[in-house]
Amino acid sequence: MNAVTFNNVEHIYNEKSPFEIKSLNGVDLQIKKGEIFFICGNTGSGKSTLIKLINRLLIAKTGSIKVLEFDMNTIKKPFELRKKVGMIFQYPDNQIFETRVKKELIYGPEKFGMSKREALVKIKESCVLAGLDYEGFKNRNPFELSGGEKRKVAICSILAYDPEIIIFDEPTAGLDNSSILSLKKMFFKLKEKGKTIIAVSHNIDFISECCDKICLLSGGKVIFSGDFVDTMMRFTNKELEVFGVEKPFIYRLLEKIKFKDKDDFKEKIKNIENLFNV
Amino acid sequence: MIEFHKVCFTYPGCEKNHNRVLHNIDIRFEKGKFYSLIGSNGSGKSTLARLINGLIHPFEGKIYIDGLEVLPQNFIEIRQKVGYIFQNPENQIVSTIVENEVAFALENLGIPYDEMHRKVTEILEFVELNDMRKRPPHNLSGGQKQRLAIASVVVMEPDYIIFDEPTSMLDYNGRREVINSIKKLHKAGKTIILISHDAEEIVLADEIIILHEGEIVAKKRPIDFLKDVDLRNNINFQQIPDHLKFAIKYNINTLNKEEIIDIMQKNILPTTGILTL
């Protein structure tokens, strides 16, 4: 069952003006329900356009997009869609607007019709998931928090209304080691709950640890999509630079070495990991 | 030299939360050196950095820049000595054209046009943005925007430059560009204070300063920091990139990733016998 299906989608900014830019060009894409799906691409590759099309912040010029049960060409009110598709922006400052953390967190759930009591339960659950100490932070002004803490508030404010698809734009940016670790755990817990996670990221170590599928975008086109090992087998570090990501160290060590097939490749990676006890 | 004498700081409204307080910070940043400032989210890194150029003021203690105390009456002089580059360049870019952005501060100081033009060109060449000088900043990529922010700070010729997580929002290419600019600035004699969570970046420094719960718990050379597992566990810095783990394990005499890969491929992997087909 697909959570998101793109069929030959095109998107153009500033159409019929001198600033016309075709940001997506014939994109076909399927994201399965319950998948952790990463999107990589350089600046201008169309990543942001793509994720904005999923929760209808943008509307495609041509092609069809289906998200859960909604057909983007016929949907009248995006309210129901937005309830099920949450998005966490790259810069938490662009998303936070309340002056108290507790107000920020309850805004979404209340707008989507939850009772106060229900919302509070959900908020506390999300804070546990994201590693934010609710009691300690609820009366703080989110704008006075550190970058990493702000990001956690932004994440909680979306998780609190329990969307089915959660889109993250650069989720690890500004997070320290242990916060990245808890983010990873959070991704797995959300997956366990059947949520679909779509993330734009350049943090290849993070991607390698939790992705089911990765899609590489360039010039508005999907160049490749597959699991992590497939991606590493197919591209060299130099080639991956085009998509704004770096090949992980262990995979780079194997670049000059021949291998028979995927299993052989995986075994060699494992051997290196074991040998060096990494 | 930047000197902190027993500096304490608390944000209003969180006096009870001890995590948010800087306690008794006593530290010196020597001229021309490259420092990395690390610590977990909320440990006080940005707070410490903001105290240096007077964006916030200590509750107790004193801070001196080249002997000049950080006080409102000295702000003009201090901010010419200390440049600050934020995480998100959008927070500091104000002009609609790249070259105007760089000229902004010079114009405010009333520098003559010819000299201003020469300086702007020089700096844009330094950060490799001269080709884009007529472009609007919002058309630049993340890495280019961050380099523009660097240019508009560096044009003031500060001796000390604080980088507050300058690469955390950038992709691989953008990060490399910005790191190259930082290295060049250090080579040109600037004092660098780099706040970062990225182990690959912090090891570029001469010295790593470790903040934990508002206190400076250690000051170490990068290699010593990497080897000090207890310290890293204490401050939640357990994870280090694989190439650095290998460098430590095999006593490779460099922390540069490309060099480590080369040494591993040429000298170490062939002796293991696990990679033959």
Interface residues (C-beta under 8 A of the other chain):
Chain A: N42 T43 G44 Q90 Y91 D93 G136 N139 R140 N141 E144 L145 S146 G147 G148 E149 E170 A173 G174 L175 D176 N177 S178 S179 I180 L181 H202 I204 D205 E241 G244 V245 E246 P248 F249 I250 R252 L253 L254 K256 I257 K258 F259 K260 D264 K268 N271 I272 L275 F276 N277 V278
Chain B: Y11 G13 C14 N17 G39 S40 N41 G42 S46 Q87 N88 E90 S141 G142 G143 E165 S168 M169 L170 D171 Y172 N173 G174 H197 N236 F237 Q238 Q239 P241 D242 H243 K245 F246 K249 K257 I260 I261 M264 Q265 L269 T272 I274 L275 L277
